[in-house]
Amino acid sequence: MKKKVLIVCGTRPEAIKMAPVINGLKGQKSGFNTIVCVTAQHRHMLDQVLSIFRISPDYDLNIMKENQDLFDITEKSLKGLKGVLETVRPDVILVQGDTTTAFIAGLAAFYLKIPIGHVEAGLRTYNKQSPFPEEMNRHLLSVLADYHFAPTEWSRSNLLKEGIPEDRVWVTGNTVIDALMQVARGQRPAVRKRFFVESFKRKYNLELTTQNSKLILVTGHRRENFGEGFENICNALRRIAEQRKDVVIVYPVHLNPNVQRPVKRILGRVENVRLIEPLGYEEFVFLMSRSFLILTDSGGIQEEAPSLGKPVLVMRSTTERPEGIRAGVVKLVGTKERDIVDGTFELLEDSKAYMKMSGSANPYGDGKASEKIARILFSVLQ
């Protein structure tokens, strides 16, 4: 009889990173009955990714509501997952990363004595307030999980130091590289290029073929940056745009009002800043590929962008992904206005510094993480 694997995700980043795992497990001829449950902690952005990877959830808790907080997500996810787990009774539940959905799914599985596999395990800042609440979600999941799929040797070493048995930890690479490569191969390059160039010009007056403009792609949405942090980030972006007219800053603005308000107030009238709606994953990958550099507080982009040869400046005080910094493809600049501006100008003006970051190897894997996870699961579930 095939082993039942229940995969739970709730946000766009989880869906991106779990899509190759889902499709990989479903493609295994000999081993798995793969069932997918979404909490829809994020609704619209989650659905975009599921559509791209042609994934239809078997269960949809549809918990998202306007102005939801962590209490709302926690309560609705826990109650909803209880019914799903009691119905499916999987042999293992797989969760990814550090979201509230991932932690609560692990907790629900623990309550029902169902084994837990954690994809992207072992990332740490050892500062429980940064990223918030993600750092604690990861720690708690590591205590609950039975199988730990670490993306790098560094993340594996964190787990071993915390007392996780060595035979329960595997280094697989990061599944986001699998997803990135699948999307990049998904359409013929000439067709993809023409479609997206025309789409961005029509929708956002964004001329991606202008040779004398350097496109800076920005993302920002972390809870710990709400308030002063976002004020600083926006003021830094305004200074960069006003002092460098050869630069175009493109910022797909997260839907959270705590992000929307300062971004629109400070950047809404700056000529060479484009504030656009959140993008689908395919569009975003294309925009990354056309950018000069990326400013972000995201985790996944720190892993993706180096595969495209794009330097990343991280607008956070900490990162749970220090491998990119050690490899020279990522630089931590924090949320102080001056540091963001100085870090950006260095890459705009110093070609050697730029080439050093853009030419270094990505430490996060070879695009085969999902295959490795499938083989490991097949072995341990026998």
ChimeraX attribute file (.defattr): number of C-alpha atoms within 10 A of each C-alpha:
attribute: neighborCount
match mode: 1-to-1
recipient: residues
	/A:1	7
	/A:2	12
	/A:3	17
	/A:4	18
	/A:5	25
	/A:6	24
	/A:7	24
	/A:8	26
	/A:9	31
	/A:10	30
	/A:11	22
	/A:12	22
	/A:13	23
	/A:14	24
	/A:15	26
	/A:16	25
	/A:17	25
	/A:18	26
	/A:19	25
	/A:20	24
	/A:21	25
	/A:22	22
	/A:23	15
	/A:24	16
	/A:25	24
	/A:26	17
	/A:27	13
	/A:28	15
	/A:29	8
	/A:30	12
	/A:31	21
	/A:32	21
	/A:33	16
	/A:34	21
	/A:35	20
	/A:36	18
	/A:37	19
	/A:38	27
	/A:39	26
	/A:40	24
	/A:41	26
	/A:42	18
	/A:43	17
	/A:44	14
	/A:45	20
	/A:46	23
	/A:47	20
	/A:48	18
	/A:49	22
	/A:50	17
	/A:51	11
	/A:52	15
	/A:53	18
	/A:54	11
	/A:55	15
	/A:56	14
	/A:57	15
	/A:58	12
	/A:59	15
	/A:60	18
	/A:61	17
	/A:62	16
	/A:63	20
	/A:64	19
	/A:65	13
	/A:66	6
	/A:67	8
	/A:68	12
	/A:69	10
	/A:70	9
	/A:71	10
	/A:72	14
	/A:73	20
	/A:74	17
	/A:75	12
	/A:76	18
	/A:77	27
	/A:78	19
	/A:79	13
	/A:80	18
	/A:81	25
	/A:82	15
	/A:83	12
	/A:84	17
	/A:85	18
	/A:86	11
	/A:87	9
	/A:88	12
	/A:89	17
	/A:90	20
	/A:91	16
	/A:92	21
	/A:93	26
	/A:94	24
	/A:95	28
	/A:96	28
	/A:97	25
	/A:98	25
	/A:99	23
	/A:100	23
	/A:101	28
	/A:102	27
	/A:103	28
	/A:104	23
	/A:105	29
	/A:106	30
	/A:107	20
	/A:108	21
	/A:109	25
	/A:110	16
	/A:111	11
	/A:112	12
	/A:113	11
	/A:114	19
	/A:115	17
	/A:116	26
	/A:117	26
	/A:118	26
	/A:119	29
	/A:120	25
	/A:121	30
	/A:122	28
	/A:123	25
	/A:124	23
	/A:125	16
	/A:126	14
	/A:127	13
	/A:128	15
	/A:129	14
	/A:130	21
	/A:131	26
	/A:132	16
	/A:133	17
	/A:134	22
	/A:135	22
	/A:136	22
	/A:137	21
	/A:138	25
	/A:139	20
	/A:140	16
	/A:141	26
	/A:142	23
	/A:143	13
	/A:144	19
	/A:145	25
	/A:146	19
	/A:147	24
	/A:148	27
	/A:149	25
	/A:150	25
	/A:151	24
	/A:152	22
	/A:153	17
	/A:154	16
	/A:155	23
	/A:156	23
	/A:157	16
	/A:158	16
	/A:159	24
	/A:160	15
	/A:161	9
	/A:162	12
	/A:163	9
	/A:164	19
	/A:165	13
	/A:166	12
	/A:167	9
	/A:168	15
	/A:169	21
	/A:170	20
	/A:171	20
	/A:172	26
	/A:173	25
	/A:174	27
	/A:175	30
	/A:176	28
	/A:177	27
	/A:178	25
	/A:179	25
	/A:180	23
	/A:181	18
	/A:182	14
	/A:183	16
	/A:184	16
	/A:185	10
	/A:186	13
	/A:187	12
	/A:188	9
	/A:189	11
	/A:190	8
	/A:191	9
	/A:192	15
	/A:193	14
	/A:194	10
	/A:195	12
	/A:196	16
	/A:197	18
	/A:198	14
	/A:199	15
	/A:200	16
	/A:201	13
	/A:202	11
	/A:203	9
	/A:204	13
	/A:205	11
	/A:206	19
	/A:207	16
	/A:208	18
	/A:209	10
	/A:210	9
	/A:211	8
	/A:212	9
	/A:213	17
	/A:214	19
	/A:215	24
	/A:216	23
	/A:217	22
	/A:218	23
	/A:219	19
	/A:220	23
	/A:221	18
	/A:222	23
	/A:223	18
	/A:224	16
	/A:225	23
	/A:226	15
	/A:227	12
	/A:228	13
	/A:229	19
	/A:230	26
	/A:231	20
	/A:232	20
	/A:233	26
	/A:234	21
	/A:235	21
	/A:236	21
	/A:237	24
	/A:238	23
	/A:239	15
	/A:240	21
	/A:241	20
	/A:242	15
	/A:243	10
	/A:244	15
	/A:245	13
	/A:246	13
	/A:247	19
	/A:248	23
	/A:249	23
	/A:250	21
	/A:251	22
	/A:252	16
	/A:253	21
	/A:254	18
	/A:255	13
	/A:256	13
	/A:257	12
	/A:258	16
	/A:259	20
	/A:260	15
	/A:261	14
	/A:262	20
	/A:263	22
	/A:264	14
	/A:265	11
	/A:266	15
	/A:267	19
	/A:268	14
	/A:269	12
	/A:270	16
	/A:271	13
	/A:272	21
	/A:273	22
	/A:274	20
	/A:275	20
	/A:276	14
	/A:277	12
	/A:278	16
	/A:279	15
	/A:280	17
	/A:281	20
	/A:282	19
	/A:283	17
	/A:284	14
	/A:285	19
	/A:286	16
	/A:287	20
	/A:288	22
	/A:289	16
	/A:290	19
	/A:291	22
	/A:292	22
	/A:293	25
	/A:294	24
	/A:295	26
	/A:296	24
	/A:297	26
	/A:298	19
	/A:299	16
	/A:300	17
	/A:301	19
	/A:302	29
	/A:303	24
	/A:304	23
	/A:305	24
	/A:306	25
	/A:307	22
	/A:308	17
	/A:309	21
	/A:310	25
	/A:311	27
	/A:312	31
	/A:313	24
	/A:314	27
	/A:315	29
	/A:316	21
	/A:317	16
	/A:318	19
	/A:319	26
	/A:320	17
	/A:321	21
	/A:322	19
	/A:323	20
	/A:324	22
	/A:325	18
	/A:326	11
	/A:327	15
	/A:328	21
	/A:329	28
	/A:330	26
	/A:331	21
	/A:332	21
	/A:333	23
	/A:334	20
	/A:335	22
	/A:336	19
	/A:337	21
	/A:338	16
	/A:339	16
	/A:340	24
	/A:341	18
	/A:342	14
	/A:343	16
	/A:344	21
	/A:345	14
	/A:346	13
	/A:347	19
	/A:348	17
	/A:349	10
	/A:350	10
	/A:351	10
	/A:352	11
	/A:353	14
	/A:354	18
	/A:355	15
	/A:356	13
	/A:357	23
	/A:358	23
	/A:359	16
	/A:360	18
	/A:361	15
	/A:362	23
	/A:363	21
	/A:364	24
	/A:365	20
	/A:366	15
	/A:367	19
	/A:368	17
	/A:369	25
	/A:370	27
	/A:371	17
	/A:372	18
	/A:373	23
	/A:374	19
	/A:375	13
	/A:376	15
	/A:377	18
	/A:378	16
	/A:379	10
	/A:380	9
	/A:381	12
	/A:382	8
